[in-house]
Amino acid sequence: SARESLFASHAWPSPSPSLTPSPSPSPSPSPSRSPSSKWTIREPNSQHFKWELVFFECTWDGRTEALWTLVKPPAELTPKCTEYRTGYLTVPLDYDASQPTSNVSLELRVSAKLACSTDDSNKPCPILFYHNGGPDSNDEACTREDYNGRYDTIGIAQRGIGESSSSLNPPTFGWLTSNWPKNLPWPRPTGEIFECSPCEFTTEDEETRCKINCNNEKLLDALRQTISIQTPVCWTSIFNGTFNSSGIINGECPGPSYVYDPARLVPVGRSPNNKIFDEMPQSTNSICKGQNANVQPPKGYYLDPVEDEQAIGQKFKFLQSRLQACTDDPHWEIALPGEESANFLDFVGTHLLAMDLDRLREAFGAEKMSCYGFSYGTAVCSTYAAQFPDNIGLLVLNGNVGFPGSTDEEQISVADSFNQLATKLLKICNNAYGNSSNCLGDLDRTPGEHFEDTMNVIRTNARFHFPPEFFTPQCISCNALSAPAPPSAPTPPSAPPPPLVPCTACPTIQEKLHCIHSPDPPSPLHCNCCKNTHIEPPKCCEVENTFKFPVGYIYNILFDVRSSTASNKWIKALDDIKVWIDWVEEIVSMPDEEAAKKKVENKLDDDDVCGIAWRNDGTCKQDKYFIFNAINAPTAVNSIDYFNRFTWTQVLQLTQSLLQKHPPAAVYATTINGPEYMMYPREPTPGMYGSRSGVKGIVINSLYDGATPYGNAKKMRAGLSNTVLVTWQGIGHCVSDADYDPEGVKACIDQVSTYFESGNGDPDNATLPIDGFTCRNSREIVKAESDARKDHGRRMLASGRDEL
């Protein structure tokens, strides 16, 4: 993507050294303006918008890498620069003027790439708004395609969206922020170290940094020597030094000529009323992760929809309890006049974002604003088109969300889309897409049936099962060590058990789980209970049911690529699936049952599967339930957008009913994140995704999109009756580069490019493709897949076996 290529080449910028946080201004009605308004993207309506940071991406003769800089290089270098800006849009919490919530203001961060309205041109330029989806992406979307300088591109960090939320971020990075080493001083915008005598600070984080002898220049010298230009701190820094006719002076990074962590100066959460989902206080974070919940999750995380109905019900019950506690937390309260308060979570819906966008359009003095949405971004752009049909310019919806938008229909959509993706992936053979493993399927079974039959082997074959007596030695040790022996207890053996590691400080995430204590090998495993556990010591290790290898773990390999836009991820997942199928068949075919059983035990010991904790009492990755918050951007926004609410028992009933139509792998997908939408405690505020006649544009989708199924695109096209439908026969979430078949997907990309380049923001002038245009897989891909499948069939016949 454009975003990734920018990061690959250099670093991100930072704000004006003089910038200081200011309180959010009070919102006010949009002032009336005439069509001849002088507001522009460069000089916006200051009542609603203010730029805080201007920076440039520049190259010049003799410099191959882009330089991000606060100041343009001198003219004698003949620089080629693109200007970027970051600022804040002021919006009301609610646009209903009759409500006190309309008097509460938020500041939303907006970034722009001014590729069209250059500083030496006064021509009006069309504005193209991008939304990368999620809804956890932010204003980094402005870095996308400007179609050869025809558009100024913008992005927004919508309500509640934080710095590091975006799915396009490199690991640990956010838009305009870096991962500065924690125990090192943070340079001020001038490149200087904090003056620390006396130590001055405004936040707890600065205090911590300040106390690390930050007057010591040797520390920074050491840092310069150990960190290269490719390190995180330089990926998100901006040059603030001087130039001469030959280039930059003191350009080494890290160094005093660079500004680091610019997001500190234009923070996405500057407005105190904008409650950032990934910046909760610790107390709220603990509640929202369910660490103190009175309902515990099941022992297993990778649950099987066929056999784990009771555990799935327990999971849903835990999620419902956690959601209620989290949404009721005082952190979300916003004070209103008098003694009233509002819950921030009630004001994050997509219909309010569409209103925010129209205020942004007005502030820039634009008659129309074009909109390109990916995934959830299709909800944003289609909602904007429905609410403001006269203000929408060009429109592209890529990877279309569910429509009309009830939570139960969304669950059915998840099962449908995942089933189509999984069915397609499992058909793929070894040569067609660059993956290295053999085909699935045989003379009597489709690839999908071969896959599910293998899962049934795990369910039914005793070599993958561990009855309660398997855990008895561990439980005896636990009970003997955790509870006093009764008077009639037999005399313990003369040989004392190996010493245990004391269970004195369980990590917070395990306060209500079990502590595992293992002496140095090869001593046997022992266990004890956390001192704060709610489970009585004599029962801390007891297992009532047979423990089975979790087939949900294998289903999860496929689920993890459901929303992927990168083909290398699903190709690897497909190879991994085939490796697992070969492993199962190897276990079944081994002549020595004890050796086969031991091999299964060792595989369960792998931290990627269960880890050694399963030997204690069958606990398999239970701690994963406590890693993620009940409230994140997708849950908060999608839940408030979608209507229909259900109890955990009703959600369980729907999940089980899906097995009548869909294979277990598809039903597994519905147990991951959709249940939160169905059980969300706050009342919905549903908008209208894409139902408006007269709006022109392109609706585009992959046939095999595991996150936004193709059927959604058909419905979106029907709702927006003047749009056209474009179909890509390929695989992946949204229609993007499809690097496994660049020739095939290029036809779709070209149609979108022609549309934007011919329209220049005016839908009446834009060239639309033929409705129903289909971008086919390239001949090479079709032939390679066909040849591989034929070869597979010939080898099966030649071997005289039903399967390889």
N, C-alpha and C positions, 0 to 999 in steps of 0.2 A: 504494500500500500504506500501511498504518498507519505503517510505519517511515519511508517517504518523506514523509508528511504531517507527521510530527513534526519532521523536519529542515527542512522547508520553513518551518515557523513559527518555530522558534527553535533553541536550542543545547543541547548535552549537558553533563552535570554532572561533578562531581568529588568526590574522597574527602575524608575527614576530615583536617585539617591535621596531626593527630598521628600519622597512620598511617606506620609504617615497615616495610619488608620484614622478614619473619621466615623462618627456615628451615622447610622442610616438616616437620610433625610426623610421627612414626612412625605407620603405619597399625595398626589393631587391629581385631579382630573386632567385628561389630556387637553392642553390648550387648543383652541380652534386655530386653524391655519388655512391659508389660501393655497390653491394649487401651485402658486408660484413661490412657495416657501423656499427659503434659502438654506434650510437644514440639509446637510449632506452627511455622508458617512465620516468625512474628515472633520466636519464642524456640526456635530449633532445638537439636538435640542438639549441644552444643559439641565433643563428641569427634570429630565428623565434619564439622561445618559451622560457619562463623562469618561473620556479616555484617561488612563493613568500611566500608561507605558507605551513607548514607541521604540521599535528596534528593527534591525535589518538583517537579512541573509544576503551576503555579498560574495561574489567572486570577481577576479580580475586577471588580466594576463599574467601568467606565471604562477597562479595559485589554482590548484585543481580542486581543493576542498573548500566548501562554503565556510565563511566566517560569520558568526552571529555577533552583531556589534550594536552598541547604543548609538554610535556616531558613524555616519557614512564616511567611507574612505575618501581621500581628496580626489578631485577631478582628474589629476594627472595620472592616476592609476587606472582610469577609465573603468570604474567598477560597474558591475551589473548587479543591482540590488533589488530585492523584493522587500516591501515594507510590511511589518506586522504591528498590530496594536492590541492592547488588552485594557479593558475598562469595566465599568459596572452599569447595569441597567436597574433602575429603581422601579419596583412594582408593588402594588398592594397585596396583602395576604389574600384578600378576596376582592373581586371586582363588583360585588353586589353593594352598591352605595347605601342601601338601607341597613346594612349590618355593621356593627362596630369593628368587625375584622377588616373592613375596607380602610380603616384608619391606621392599620399596622403595616409597616413597610418592610420589604426585603431588598437586598442588593444581590443581583445575579451576575456572575462574571461572564463577560463576552470577549472573545478574541476574534480578530479579523486578519485576513491576508489581503492587502490592497494591491492586487495584481493588475487591476484595470485603472483605478483612479489614482494615477501616479501624481507626485507632487508638482510636476511640471505640466499637468494637463487639467483643464477645467471641465472636460466633457463629463456628462452624467453617465454613470456606469451601473449596469444591472447588478443586483445583489443576489447571491446564491447561498442559501442557508443549508448546511449539512447537519444531519444527525446520524451518528454512527451506531445507534441502537443501544441495547442493554436492558433497561434504560440507565445503565451506569456509565455511559460515555459522557465526556464533558466538552469544553470549548476547544479541545485539540482538533475537533472535526474541521476547523477552518483551514487546516493544512492540506485538504484534499484538492482535487483537480480544479483548476481555474479556466480550463479550455483555452489555452494559449492567450491568457491575459484578457479574456472577454468578460470575466466576472470578478467582482470582489467577493471573496468567500468568508463566511462567518460561522461560528459555532457558539454554543451557550452551555454553561454548567447549570442545568435546570435545578429546581428546588430540591435541596437535600443532597445533591451530587457532590462528591468530594474530590480531592486532588488525585488520589491513586485509584479511582474507581474504574477507569476506562479499560475496556477489553483490548485496546490496541497498544497499551503501554508496554514497554519492555519490563521485565521483572523488576520489581521494587521501585520503579520510577513512575512519576505522574507528570502531567502537563505542567511545565514551568517549575518542576521541583526535582531535587536530586536526593540521593541517599548519602548525605554527608556523614562520614564516620562519627559515631556518637561521642566518642571520648576525645574529640579534637575540637579546637576552637572554631567557631563559625565566623568566616570573614564578613565584615560589614560591606555594604555596596561599593565602597571605595577600594576594597581589597585589603583594608587594614584589619588587624586583630582587635578584639574588644580591649578597651582601656580598662584595666581591672584594679586600679588603686585610687580611690576605692572602687569596688566592683559595682557596676551599675547594670540593671537588668529590668525588663518589664514582664517577663514570663518565667515560669518555673524552668522551662527548657533552657532559656538563656542563662538563668542562674547556675544551672548545672554546668553548662559549658564555661561560664565565666570563672568558676572556681577551679578550673584546671589550668592554673598558672598560665593564663593566656597572654601574659606579657613576654613569655619566653619565645623569642624569635627563632631559637634553634628548633623548636617543635615544628614550626611552619617549614623551615629549611628541610627537616627530615621528611616532612610530608611531600615536598616538591620532589625529593629524590626517589621516593618509593611509589608514587602514584603517576601513572603515565597519562597521556592524552586520551586514552581510551577508557579511563575510569569513569564511574558514575558522576563524580563531582564535576568533571569536565564535559560530560555529555549534557549537562543541564546548567551550563554557565554561559556568560556572554562577555565579549571583549568590551572593556571600558578604558582602553589605553589611548595611545597616540599613534599617528601614522606619519610616514614621510613618503617621498616620491617613489621609494623602492618597496614599501610595504609597511607592516606593523612593527612597532617598537615594543620590546619586552613582551613578546607574544607567547611565552611559554606558559602552559597551563598544567597544574595549578600555579598561580602566581598573583602578584598584586594588581595586575592589569585586568583581572577577570572578576566579574560579579557572580556569586554563587547563590543557589536557592532563590531565584527571583520570586518564586511563589510566596515567600515570606513577606514580600512587599506588596503583592497583589493577591492576597489569600482568597481562596474560593469561598471560605466561610467568614468573610469580614463582617457580614451582618449578623448580629447576635440572634436575630429571629429566624435565620436560615439554619435549621438544625441539620448539620451534615451527618449522613447516616454512618460513615466510617470514622467519625470523630466523637463518639459517645464518651461521656465520663465513665470511669471504671465501674462505678456502682451500677449504672444502666447497662453497661456492656456485660457485666456478670449476669444480670437478670435476663437480658435478651439472648444470652447463650444457654440459658436454662440451667446454669450451674447450681442454683439454689432452688430449683423447681421441686414441688412436692410430688410430682409425677415423674417417675424415672423412665428412660427409654429402654427398649429391649437390649439384651446382651449383644445381639448381632446387629451389624450395620448393613451388610450386604444380604438383604432379605429376598427370599424366593416367593413370588406371588402365588405359586402353586401350593406350597406346603407351609408357609410361614404366616398364615392368616392372623393368628393370635398375636404374633410379634409385630406384624404390620399395624394391627389395631392399637397395640401399645405405643408404637411409634407415633401414630396420628394423635393419640391421646396426649402424649408428651408435647407434641408440637402445638396442639391447641392450648394447653396450659401455659406454655412458654410464650406464645403469641399474646395471650390475654395479659399476662404480667408485664410484658414488654411494652405493649401499646398503652397500658395504664400508668406507666412510669412518669413521674413529675417532670422528667427531662423534656418531654415533648410539649409541655404547657407554655403558652405565650400569654402574658398578662394583657388584659383588655381594660378599658376605662371602668372604674368601679371595682367590684370584687370578682368580676367575671374573668374567665380565661378560655383560650381556645387550644385545641390540640393540633399541633403542626401537621400531624399525619393526615388530617382531613383536608389539607390544602396542597397536595402534591400531585393531583391528577393531571392527565394529559390535556384536558379541556382548559385548565388554567395555564398550562405551558403555551397553548395556542394563543391565548390572550396576551401572554407575555411577549410572544414573538410579534404580534401585531403592534404592540407598543414599541418594540424595537424598530420595526419597519417605519413607524411614524417618526420616531426620534431621528432616524436617518433621512427623513424626507423623501422616502422612496414611494412611488405610486404603487408598485408591485414588488413582491419578493418571491423569487423562485425557491423551490424546496426539493431536496434530494434526501430521502430517508432510507436507511438500511435497517432491516429487522424491526425492532420496536420503533425505529425512526419512521417507518411507514405509518404507524399509528399517529405520530406527531404531525407528519406532513398531510395525511389524509384528514385529520381532525382540523388542521388549519384551513385546508381547502373547503371543508364542510362549513366551518364557522365564518370564513371570510372569502367566499368564492370570487368576489370582485378584486381582491387584493393578491391573489395567488398568480405568480408568473408561470414559469415552467415547472412541471411536476414529474418526478420519477420516484416510484415506490418499488424498492428492491428487496425481496425476501419478506413476504407479506404476512402480517400478524393476523390472529384470529378475528373473525367478523361473523356475527354481530357482537360477541364479547361477553358471554356468560361463563362463569367459572367451570361449570360442569361440561359445557361444550368445549372449552379450552382443554380439559382433560382428555376428552375423546379425540380432539385434534392432535394432542401429544402422542397418543397411542397410534393414530393413523400415520402421522408423519414418520415416527420412529420405525414403524413396521415397514413402510416403503423404503426407508433408508437401509435398514438392516437386510431386507430381502435383496436389494440391489447389491449391497456390499458382499454378501455371502455368495452371490453368483460369480463374483469376479475371480478369474483364474490367475495363474502366476505370471503371465507375460504381458497382459494388457496394460497394466497401470504401473509397472515397475516394482510390484511387490514380488517377494521371492519364494513364497510357499505354494503348495499344491492346491488343486481345486477341491471344493467340497461337492457332495452329492455322489450318487452312484446310479446303477441301472433302475433302481426302484424308488429312489428318494431324491427330492429336490435339495439344493444346498441348504435351504432353510430347515427342511425336515431333518437333514443330517445333523445340523447344529442342535436342534431341539432334542433329537434322539440322544445325542451325547449328554445333554443336560439331564435327561431322564436316567441315563446310566448312573450318573452321580447320585441321583435321588434314590435309586433302587439297589445299587450294588453295595454290599456290606463292606467292601474294601475302603469305601469313602465315609464310613459311619463309625461313630465312637459311642457305645452305650454308656449309661451312667456308671457302671462298674469300672470303666476305664479311668474315671476321675476319683475313684474311692481312695487310693493311697494319698492323694493330695488333700482330700477332704479330711481324712483321719488326722493327718499332720496338722491341718489348720485347726480342727476342733480341739485337738489335744493342746495346742499351743495358745489358743485364743480363749479357752474357757477352763475354769478349774475342774479337775477330775472329781466325779461324785465319789462318796465314801466307798461304794461297792466296786469301784473300778478295779480292774485287774492290775497287778503289779506291772509297771512299765518295764520294757526290756532293759537289760543292764547297759547296753550301748546307747549313750545319749545321742539324740539327733544332732546333725550338724548345726552350728550356730546360725542364727538368722540375722540378716541386716535389719536394724531397728526400723520400725515404721513410725517415725516421729514427726515427719513433715511431708505429708502428701501434697503434691502439687494441687493448686486450686482446681484444675480441670478434673482431678480425680477424687475430690473430697468425698464423693458418694459412690466411688467405684472401689475396686479392691487393690490393695498393694501386693505386688508380687516380690518375693524375696528369694533370691537364688544364690546359694553359697558358690564358692569357686568350683568349677567343674572338676571331676565328674560327680560331685555330690548330688543327691536327688533334689528335685524342686520342692520348695516349701512355700507356704503362704501364710498371711495373717490379714486381718482386716484393718482398715484405717480407723484410727481412734474416733473419728467424727462420723463414721458411717451409720446409716440408719438401719443396716442389716445386723441382726443379732449374730455374735461371733460363731455360735455353733452351726449356723447355716451359711456362712460366708462362702463356702466352696461347694455346696451341694448342687448336684445336677439331677433334674428330674426326668429329662427327655434325652433321647439319643441326639448327639451332636453330629451334624453332617457337613461335609465340605460345602462352603457357601457358593451355590451356583450364581447367586447375585453378584459375586465378584467378577465372574466372566461376563455376565450381562453388562456390568458397569464399564467394562472396557469399550463396548460399543456405545454405551450412553455418553461417555466422555467426549466423543467426537460429534455428538448430535448438533452442536452449535458451531462447529469448527468451519472456518473459511479456508483452511490450509489443507491441501490434499495429502501432504506428507503425513499428517496426523491420522487420517482415516486409513491410509495405506499401511501404516505401522500397526494400527489397531487390528486391521484385517489379518496381518501376519501373526500378531499375538494370539488372536482367536484360533488360528489354525495350529499354532504351537500347543495351545491348551487342549485342543481336540486330539492331537497326536499323543499328548501326555495321558489323557484319559484312556485312550485305546491301549497305550503301553501298560498302564496299571492293570487293566482288565486281562491282558494277555500274559502277564507274568506268571510262571508256573508256581513260584513260591509265594503263597498268600501272605506270610508274615513279612517278607521283604517288601511286597507291594504295599502293605499297610504302613510299614515304616517309611516308605517313600512319600506316602500321602501325609504322614505326620510331619516330615521334614518340610514339605511344601507349605503346610499350614503355619509352621514356625517362621516362615519368611515374613518380614515386617510389611511387605506390600500386600500380603493376604490377611493374616490374623496377627502374627507375632506370637511370642511365647505365652502370652496371657491366656490363650485358648486352652492350654493344658491345665490351667487352674480350675476353671469351672465352665468352659465353653464360651467365654467372653471373646468376641471377635470385633475389634475396632469400635467398641461402644463409645470410646472417647471422641470419635468423629462427630457424634451428635452435638458435642459442646464446642466445636471449633467455630461454627458459623453463627452469626446473629439471626434471631428471628426476624429482625427488621433490617433489610438491606434495600438497595434501590429497586431491584426487580419486584420484590415482595410488596414494598410500600406503594409503588406506583401502579403496578399491574393489578394489585388487589383492589385498589380504590377505583380503578377504571372498569373492572369487571363486576357484573351483578350476579346475584344468587349466592346465598350463604348456607352452609351445612354444618352439622355436628360431625365429630370424628367418626361416630358410628355410621352416619350416612355416607361419608367419604369412603369408608371401608367397604360399604355395600356397593357403591359405584365401582370401586377398584376391582372387586371380585366379579362384578357383572361383565367387566371388559374382557375377562378370560373366555367368555362365550364366543367372542368375535375375533379377538386378537391373540397372537402367540404370547407366551409368558415374557419373552424379552421386551415386547412392546408395552406390556402391562407394568413391568419393572420400571420403565421410564416414567410412568405416571405417579410412582410413589416417591419421586425425588423432590421436586419443588412445587408442583401444582397443588398439593393438599393445603399448603399455607394460604393460597388464594381463596380456596373454598371455605376455609375456616376463619378468615380474617375478621377480627372483631369490629372494626370500624365500618360505618355505613358507606356504601359505594356512592361515588359521584360520577356515573358513567357518561362519557362523551359520546360522540358519534364518529366512529371510524369510517371515513370514506363513503358517504352516501350523499351525493350531490350531483345533479345534472349540470351540464354546461362547462364543467372543469375538464380541460384537456391535459393529456399527459401520457406517461408510459407506466404500465404495471408489468413488472418483470420478475421471474422466479425460476429457480432450478426445479427440474422434475423430481429430484431426489434430495430434498432439503429436510434434514432431520429435525430442525427447530421450527421452521415456518413452512408447513406443507403446501404443495402446489395447489391444493383445493382452495386455500385461502386467497390465492391470486385470482382464481376464477371468480370468487365472490366479490373481491375488491373491484375487479373489472366491471362486474354487474352493477355494483353500487355507484361507481363513477362512470356513468354511461357514455361519456364522451372521450374516455381514455382508450388506449389500445393495449392488448396483451402481447408480451414477448416471452417466449419460452426457451430456456436452455435445457437441452437434453441431459445435462451432466449432473454431477454430484457435488454437494457442498451447500453450506448455509450462505445464502445470497449469491448473486451472479457477480463474480469478481475475476481474478486473473486465471483461475483454474490451471495452475502450472502443469498439471498432468496432461492437459489437452489445450494448450494455448491457441492452437489453430481453430479448434472448434468454438471456443468461447469468444474469440475475437469478433465474430459476426454480431454477437449481442452487444459487446462493448462499443463497436463501431456505430450501431444504431443509436445508442445513447449519446455518443459524442456528436454525431450528426445533428441530433435533436437540439443539443445545447449550443452548438456552434452556429447553426442556422437561425436559431431563435433570438439570441442575444437578449434573453429575458422576456421577450414578447411571444406569448403562446400563439398568437394569430400568424406569426411569421415562421414558426418552427416547423421543421419537416418531421412528421411522425412516420414511423414504420407502418407497414400494413398490419392491420389488426389480426392477431394470430401468428405473427412471424415466429418461426422456430429456428433456433441455432442448433444445428445437428453436431453430434460427435464427429470428429475428423475421421476420414477413411482409415487412417493408420490405427486409430483406437478401435474402431469397429472390427477391422480385420484381425488385429492382434487378439482381441477378446474371443472372436469366433474361432480362430485357429487354436487357441489354447483350450477352449471347451471341446472342440472336435478331437484334439490330441488326447485329452483326458478320457473321452469316451472310447477311443481306439485302444488305449492302454488297459482300460477295464475289461474290454472284450478279449483282448489278447491274453490277459492274466487269468481269465476264467473266473474272476471274483466279482462280487457285487460292489465292492468298494476297494479303494487303494489304501 
